[in-house]
Amino acid sequence: MKTVEQVFEAARQAKLWAGHLIPQHPSTHHQLENRTQIDNTLIGYMADGNEVDIDVAVKAARDCFDKGEWSQSSPSHRREVILRWASLVKQHSEEIAALDCIDAGKPITECLTIDMPATLETFYFYAECIDKHFGKVVPTDSNALGLIVYEPIGVVGAVLPWNFPAQMFAWKVLPALAAGNSVIVKPAEQTSLSAYRLVQLAHEAGIPEGALTLVCGLGEKVGKALGLHHDVDMVAFTGSTEVGRYFLEYSAKSNLKEIVLECGGKSPQIVFEDADIDKAVPSILAAAFWNMSENCSCGSRLIVDTRIKPLLLEKLKQGLQQWKIGDPRLPENNLGPLVEKVHFDKVMHYMLMAEKEGAKCVIGGNALSHMGSGWYIEPTVFDEVTADMTLFKEEVFGPILAVTSFTTEEQAIALANQSDYGLAAYFYTSNIHRAHRVARQLKAGTVAVNGFSEGSIATPFGGYKQSGFGGRDKGIEALEQYLQTKTIWFVES
């Protein structure tokens, strides 16, 4: 078991590696450099996979599924193995947290205290769900017996995002495996290290190698090959809406495999005049800037009553003084770099666009080019953002909060719903009647009242509109989406 510092030292020596984990199939000789966002130095290498690697992984997954080594094993056996895997992950949690820190530029404190506990909670939840999800007996006449049973769907591709590497691995892989499927993991090319380690630990715990494989590489090669493969039964994807559209095309061009999409967001935060502002400010800032705002449920639109806006902006400015930006390996820092130069440039473009369209920068607004890689941006707040501005409409995925004013409750709700997305929404009020009324009118998959939250592992997570469809992460709903529903009808002869 490696400590945080041992992982960081291996990174300094460029010894970190993420390769394919496919039975009897070594990683390709083709490799990609892996550089950390922290200072753009080389920390190791990863396999550069292609359609050949995907084809071999799919064959291994299908063979394992058809033989029933995992798919037909007893629920109690699957539960026992996953709990054993969870125990190993817990033992190696410091190492996995450090891998995500160095690989994604995430603050180490959050990796240790937020991401890893949430990841382990997902393991335990789905391990315990395995033997508690039942079929049904249908009411029939006396001469028949009708059963509704649930079976694993088959070979599932899990295409992961880069913003919460270990946690999103768990959200996708655990319910799919718990249901008895064979799973092929395609981690984001920016963040493959923790997925590689988690799959290694899975095999050590007793998950058959064919039931859980890993193929590393670029999305345009590995992800596309997985989406187009005719022997993959389902792909579960988390990422941008743009890439999510590609998987729908891949499905249409191949075998009409099932597609589950969890895509972008432009989540509103509404602050009514009766809100407790002092209590609201920490949650507003967390929703807006947590994880460098590289979060699909980021509350990037602050819709605030005109009467309290000056006071709220002043308190936001005071609150942001506690948010320290810098090297994410240092435990005192809350914010690190953006994930890559291309993304940094994109976020800076939104900054310039906001100024050009007439928004007023009231907090932040600077890139901190003197820090490490230079991909660090101050938490930034733009006021006077109107509904026709780019910053109001498009997902930035970076630390920019757009502030828009309203005067009536009806106007606030209309502004909140004026979006192509509908992943999450947050609002603040001390009026219980307003809380119930507004929560039902917001068009979002998760609505949090008087705080920033995505619910718990027991609550489904997913969105309306272009935030995705086809299923949900978390909850029993996630387990069910990886199951086929079959009717068995016995007729008296």
C-alpha positions in Angstrom: 0.0 0.0 0.0 1.5 3.3 -1.1 1.2 6.5 0.8 0.3 9.8 -0.8 4.0 10.9 -0.8 5.1 7.7 -2.4 2.7 8.2 -5.3 3.9 11.8 -5.7 7.5 10.6 -5.7 6.7 8.0 -8.4 5.1 10.8 -10.4 8.3 13.0 -10.0 10.2 10.0 -11.4 7.7 9.5 -14.3 7.0 6.0 -13.1 3.2 6.0 -13.1 1.6 3.7 -15.7 -1.9 2.8 -16.9 -2.2 0.0 -19.4 -4.8 -2.4 -20.7 -6.1 -5.1 -18.4 -7.4 -7.8 -20.8 -7.0 -11.6 -20.3 -4.0 -12.9 -22.3 -3.6 -9.6 -24.1 -0.7 -7.4 -23.2 -0.8 -3.6 -23.5 0.1 -2.2 -26.8 3.7 -1.0 -27.5 2.1 2.3 -28.5 2.1 4.7 -25.5 0.9 8.1 -24.7 2.7 10.5 -22.4 0.9 11.4 -19.1 1.6 14.9 -17.9 0.1 16.3 -14.7 -2.0 19.5 -14.9 -0.2 20.7 -11.8 3.0 21.8 -13.6 2.8 20.0 -17.0 5.7 17.7 -16.1 5.8 14.1 -17.2 4.5 11.7 -14.6 4.4 8.4 -16.6 2.8 6.8 -19.6 -0.5 5.1 -20.6 -1.4 2.6 -23.3 -2.6 4.0 -26.6 -5.3 1.6 -27.4 -7.3 1.1 -30.6 -10.1 -1.0 -32.2 -8.0 -4.2 -32.0 -7.7 -3.9 -28.2 -11.4 -3.2 -28.0 -12.2 -6.2 -30.1 -10.1 -8.5 -27.9 -11.7 -7.0 -24.7 -15.2 -7.5 -26.1 -14.4 -11.2 -27.0 -13.1 -11.8 -23.5 -16.1 -10.1 -21.9 -18.5 -12.1 -24.1 -16.8 -15.4 -23.4 -16.9 -14.8 -19.7 -20.5 -13.8 -19.8 -21.6 -16.7 -21.9 -19.7 -19.2 -19.7 -21.5 -17.8 -16.7 -18.4 -17.5 -14.5 -19.7 -14.2 -13.2 -23.1 -13.7 -14.9 -24.6 -16.9 -13.5 -22.8 -16.9 -10.1 -25.0 -16.7 -7.1 -26.0 -13.3 -5.7 -24.3 -14.2 -2.4 -21.0 -14.9 -4.3 -21.1 -11.7 -6.2 -21.8 -9.8 -2.9 -18.9 -11.5 -1.1 -16.4 -10.7 -3.9 -17.5 -7.1 -4.3 -17.2 -6.6 -0.5 -13.7 -8.2 -0.6 -12.9 -5.7 -3.4 -14.2 -2.8 -1.3 -12.0 -3.9 1.5 -9.0 -3.7 -0.8 -10.0 -0.4 -2.1 -10.3 0.9 1.5 -6.8 -0.3 2.3 -5.5 1.4 -0.8 -7.6 4.5 -0.6 -4.7 6.9 0.2 -2.9 5.6 -2.9 -6.0 6.0 -5.1 -6.7 9.5 -3.8 -3.1 10.5 -4.6 -3.4 9.1 -8.1 -6.5 11.2 -8.8 -4.8 14.3 -7.3 -1.7 14.0 -9.5 -3.6 12.7 -12.6 -6.6 15.2 -12.6 -5.1 18.1 -10.7 -7.7 17.7 -7.9 -7.0 19.0 -4.4 -5.6 16.1 -2.3 -7.8 17.0 0.7 -11.0 16.6 -1.3 -9.7 13.3 -2.9 -9.1 11.9 0.6 -12.1 13.3 2.5 -14.8 13.5 -0.2 -14.1 11.4 -3.3 -12.8 8.2 -1.7 -15.5 8.0 1.0 -18.1 8.5 -1.7 -16.4 5.8 -3.8 -16.4 3.3 -1.0 -20.0 4.0 -0.2 -20.9 3.1 -3.8 -19.1 -0.2 -3.4 -21.0 -1.1 -0.2 -24.3 0.0 -1.5 -24.3 -2.1 -4.7 -22.8 -5.1 -3.0 -25.7 -5.1 -0.6 -28.3 -4.5 -3.3 -27.4 -7.7 -5.2 -29.6 -10.1 -3.3 -32.3 -7.6 -2.5 -33.7 -6.9 -6.0 -36.6 -9.3 -6.8 -38.6 -10.4 -9.7 -42.4 -10.6 -9.7 -45.2 -13.2 -9.9 -48.0 -12.1 -12.1 -51.7 -12.7 -11.1 -53.0 -15.3 -13.5 -55.8 -17.8 -13.9 -55.3 -21.1 -12.2 -54.1 -22.7 -15.4 -51.0 -20.5 -15.9 -48.0 -19.1 -14.0 -46.5 -15.8 -15.0 -43.0 -14.6 -13.9 -41.2 -11.4 -14.5 -37.5 -11.9 -14.1 -34.4 -9.7 -14.4 -31.3 -10.8 -16.2 -27.9 -9.1 -16.8 -27.9 -7.3 -20.2 -24.6 -8.7 -21.3 -21.4 -6.8 -22.3 -21.5 -3.2 -21.0 -19.0 -0.5 -22.0 -18.4 2.2 -19.2 -17.0 5.4 -20.7 -15.8 7.6 -17.8 -15.2 11.3 -17.4 -12.0 13.0 -16.1 -13.4 15.2 -13.3 -14.1 12.5 -10.6 -12.1 9.5 -11.8 -12.5 7.0 -9.0 -16.0 8.1 -8.0 -17.3 7.9 -11.5 -15.7 4.5 -12.0 -17.7 3.3 -9.0 -20.9 4.9 -10.2 -20.7 3.1 -13.5 -18.9 -0.2 -12.8 -20.4 -1.3 -9.5 -24.1 -1.5 -10.5 -23.3 -3.0 -13.8 -21.1 -5.7 -12.2 -23.5 -6.2 -9.3 -26.2 -7.0 -11.9 -24.0 -9.8 -13.4 -22.7 -8.1 -16.5 -19.3 -8.2 -18.1 -17.9 -4.6 -18.1 -15.3 -3.0 -20.3 -14.0 0.3 -18.8 -12.7 3.1 -21.0 -11.3 5.8 -18.6 -10.7 9.3 -19.8 -7.3 9.6 -21.4 -6.6 12.5 -19.1 -7.2 10.4 -16.0 -6.6 6.6 -16.3 -4.4 5.9 -13.3 -7.0 5.2 -10.6 -9.1 3.1 -13.0 -6.1 1.0 -13.7 -5.5 0.4 -10.0 -9.1 -0.2 -9.2 -9.4 -2.9 -11.9 -6.1 -4.5 -10.6 -7.7 -4.7 -7.1 -10.9 -6.1 -8.5 -9.0 -9.1 -10.1 -7.1 -9.5 -6.8 -10.5 -9.7 -5.0 -11.8 -12.4 -7.3 -13.7 -10.6 -10.1 -13.0 -12.7 -13.2 -10.6 -11.0 -15.6 -13.1 -11.3 -18.4 -15.9 -9.8 -16.3 -14.0 -6.6 -15.8 -11.5 -5.3 -18.4 -9.8 -2.0 -19.0 -8.8 -0.4 -22.3 -6.9 2.9 -22.2 -6.5 5.4 -24.9 -8.0 8.2 -26.8 -11.8 8.7 -27.1 -11.7 9.0 -30.8 -10.1 5.6 -31.1 -11.1 3.5 -28.1 -14.4 5.1 -27.2 -15.6 5.2 -30.8 -14.6 1.5 -31.3 -16.5 0.5 -28.2 -19.6 2.5 -29.3 -19.5 0.9 -32.8 -18.8 -2.7 -31.8 -21.6 -5.1 -32.7 -21.1 -7.3 -29.7 -21.5 -4.7 -27.1 -25.0 -4.6 -25.6 -24.9 -1.3 -23.8 -22.7 1.8 -23.3 -23.0 4.0 -20.2 -21.4 7.4 -20.8 -20.7 10.4 -18.7 -19.2 13.4 -20.4 -20.1 16.3 -22.6 -23.4 16.5 -24.5 -21.3 16.8 -27.7 -19.7 13.5 -27.2 -22.9 11.9 -26.0 -24.4 12.6 -29.4 -21.7 10.6 -31.0 -22.6 7.5 -28.9 -26.2 7.8 -30.2 -24.8 7.8 -33.7 -22.5 4.8 -33.0 -25.5 2.9 -31.7 -27.6 3.7 -34.8 -24.7 2.6 -37.1 -24.1 -0.7 -35.3 -26.4 -3.0 -33.4 -28.8 -0.4 -31.7 -27.1 -1.0 -28.4 -28.6 0.7 -25.4 -27.1 4.0 -24.5 -27.2 5.7 -21.1 -26.1 9.4 -21.2 -25.2 11.6 -18.3 -24.1 14.8 -20.1 -23.7 18.5 -19.4 -25.4 21.0 -17.2 -26.0 24.7 -16.7 -27.6 24.5 -13.2 -29.3 27.5 -11.7 -29.0 28.7 -8.1 -32.0 30.9 -7.1 -31.7 33.1 -4.1 -35.1 34.6 -2.9 -35.4 37.7 -0.8 -36.3 35.7 2.3 -33.2 33.4 2.2 -30.8 33.2 5.1 -27.9 34.7 3.1 -25.2 33.9 5.7 -26.1 30.2 5.6 -26.6 30.2 1.8 -23.2 31.8 0.9 -21.0 28.7 1.6 -23.3 26.5 -0.4 -23.5 28.9 -3.2 -19.8 29.1 -3.5 -19.4 25.3 -3.2 -22.0 24.8 -6.0 -20.3 27.3 -8.2 -16.6 26.6 -7.7 -16.0 23.1 -6.1 -13.6 21.0 -8.1 -12.6 24.1 -10.1 -16.2 24.1 -11.4 -15.3 21.0 -13.4 -18.6 19.4 -12.3 -21.6 18.6 -14.4 -24.0 19.8 -11.6 -22.1 23.0 -11.1 -24.4 25.8 -10.1 -23.0 28.2 -12.6 -26.0 30.5 -12.9 -26.8 32.6 -9.8 -30.4 34.0 -10.2 -30.9 36.5 -7.4 -33.6 38.8 -6.2 -32.7 42.4 -7.1 -33.4 43.6 -3.6 -30.6 41.5 -2.0 -28.1 41.3 -4.8 -25.7 43.9 -3.6 -25.5 42.3 -0.1 -25.1 38.8 -1.6 -22.3 39.9 -3.9 -20.4 41.5 -1.0 -20.8 38.3 1.1 -19.7 36.1 -1.8 -16.6 38.3 -2.2 -15.8 37.8 1.5 -16.5 34.1 1.4 -14.1 33.6 -1.5 -11.2 34.9 0.6 -11.3 31.4 2.3 -10.8 29.6 -1.0 -7.1 29.1 -1.6 -5.9 28.3 -5.1 -2.5 26.6 -5.8 -0.7 23.3 -6.0 -3.4 20.7 -5.2 -0.8 18.4 -3.6 -0.7 20.8 -0.7 -3.6 20.1 1.8 -4.4 23.8 2.4 -5.4 24.5 -1.2 -9.1 24.2 -2.2 -8.6 24.8 -5.9 -6.1 23.5 -8.4 -5.5 23.8 -12.2 -7.9 23.1 -15.0 -7.6 19.7 -16.6 -5.6 20.6 -19.7 -4.5 23.5 -21.9 -7.3 23.2 -24.4 -9.9 23.4 -21.7 -8.1 26.3 -20.0 -8.1 28.2 -23.3 -11.8 27.4 -23.7 -12.7 28.8 -20.3 -10.6 32.0 -20.9 -12.5 32.4 -24.2 -15.8 32.5 -22.2 -14.2 35.1 -19.9 -13.4 37.4 -22.9 -16.8 36.7 -24.4 -18.6 37.7 -21.2 -16.9 41.0 -21.2 -17.5 41.6 -24.9 -21.2 40.9 -24.5 -21.5 43.4 -21.6 -21.3 41.4 -18.4 -19.5 43.1 -15.5 -16.7 41.2 -13.7 -17.0 41.9 -10.0 -14.8 39.2 -8.5 -11.7 37.6 -9.9 -11.2 37.4 -13.7 -7.5 36.5 -13.8 -5.5 33.6 -15.0 -2.6 32.8 -12.6 0.0 32.2 -15.3 2.8 32.2 -12.7 1.5 29.0 -11.0 2.8 25.7 -12.2 1.4 24.8 -15.6 -0.3 28.2 -15.8 -3.7 26.6 -16.2 -5.0 28.2 -12.9 -8.0 30.6 -13.0 -9.3 32.7 -10.1 -12.9 32.0 -9.1 -14.7 34.7 -11.1 -18.1 36.3 -10.8 -19.8 38.2 -13.6 -22.8 40.4 -12.8 -25.4 41.9 -15.1 -25.6 38.7 -17.2 -28.8 38.6 -19.3 -30.5 35.5 -20.7 -29.4 36.2 -24.2 -25.7 36.1 -23.3 -23.4 33.2 -24.0 -22.4 32.9 -20.4 -26.0 32.3 -19.4 -26.6 29.7 -22.0 -23.5 27.6 -22.5 -21.7 25.2 -20.1 -18.3 26.6 -19.2 -17.0 23.8 -16.9 -14.7 26.3 -15.3 -14.7 28.8 -12.4 -17.0 31.5 -13.7 -20.3 32.3 -12.0 -23.0 34.3 -14.0 -25.3 36.5 -11.9 -28.7 37.4 -13.2 -31.4 39.5 -11.4 -35.1 38.9 -11.0 -38.0 40.7 -9.4 -40.7 38.0 -9.1 -40.9 34.3 -8.3 -42.4 33.6 -11.7 -39.5 35.4 -13.4 -36.9 33.4 -11.3 -38.5 30.1 -12.3 -38.7 31.0 -16.0 -35.0 32.1 -16.0 -33.9 28.9 -14.2 -35.8 26.7 -16.7 -34.5 28.8 -19.7 -31.8 26.3 -20.6 -31.1 23.4 -22.9 -29.9 21.5 -19.8 -31.7 20.1 -16.7 -29.3 18.2 -14.5 -29.6 20.0 -11.2 -31.1 23.1 -9.6 -30.6 24.8 -6.2 -32.6 27.5 -4.5 -32.7 29.3 -1.1 -35.8 30.4 0.8 -37.2 30.4 4.3 -40.8 29.9 3.1 -41.9 26.3 3.3 -44.8 26.8 0.9 -42.5 28.4 -1.7 -40.0 25.6 -1.2 -42.6 23.0 -2.2 -44.0 25.1 -5.0 -40.7 26.0 -6.7 -39.1 22.6 -6.3 -42.0 21.1 -8.4 -41.7 23.7 -11.1 -37.9 23.5 -11.7 -37.1 21.2 -14.7 -34.1 19.3 -13.3 -33.3 15.8 -12.3 -32.1 16.8 -8.8 -33.4 19.9 -6.9 -31.8 20.9 -3.7 -33.5 23.3 -1.3 -31.3 25.6 1.0 -28.0 23.9 0.1 -25.8 22.3 -2.5 -26.3 18.6 -2.7 -26.7 15.8 -5.3 -28.5 13.6 -2.8 -27.1 10.4 -1.5 -26.0 7.1 -3.1 -29.6 5.9 -2.7 -31.0 8.7 -4.8 -30.9 8.5 -8.6 -28.7 11.1 -10.4 -29.4 12.2 -14.0 -31.1 15.0 -15.9 -33.8 16.4 -18.1 -33.4 17.7 -21.6 -29.9 17.7 -23.1 -28.4 16.7 -19.7 -28.9 13.1 -20.7 -31.4 10.2 -20.8 -31.7 6.4 -20.9 -31.1 5.8 -17.2 -29.6 7.2 -14.0 -26.5 6.8 -11.9 -26.9 5.9 -8.2 -29.8 4.4 -6.5 -31.6 1.2 -7.3 -32.5 2.8 -10.6 -28.8 2.5 -11.7 -28.8 -1.3 -10.9 -32.1 -1.7 -12.9 -30.8 0.0 -16.0 -28.1 -2.8 -16.4 -30.8 -5.5 -16.3 -33.1 -7.0 -19.0 -36.7 -7.6 -18.1 -38.0 -11.0 -19.2 -41.5 -12.5 -19.0 -41.8 -16.3 -18.5 -45.2 -17.7 -19.0 -46.0 -21.3 -18.0 -49.1 -22.6 -19.7 -51.0 -25.7 -18.4 -50.7 -28.4 -21.1 
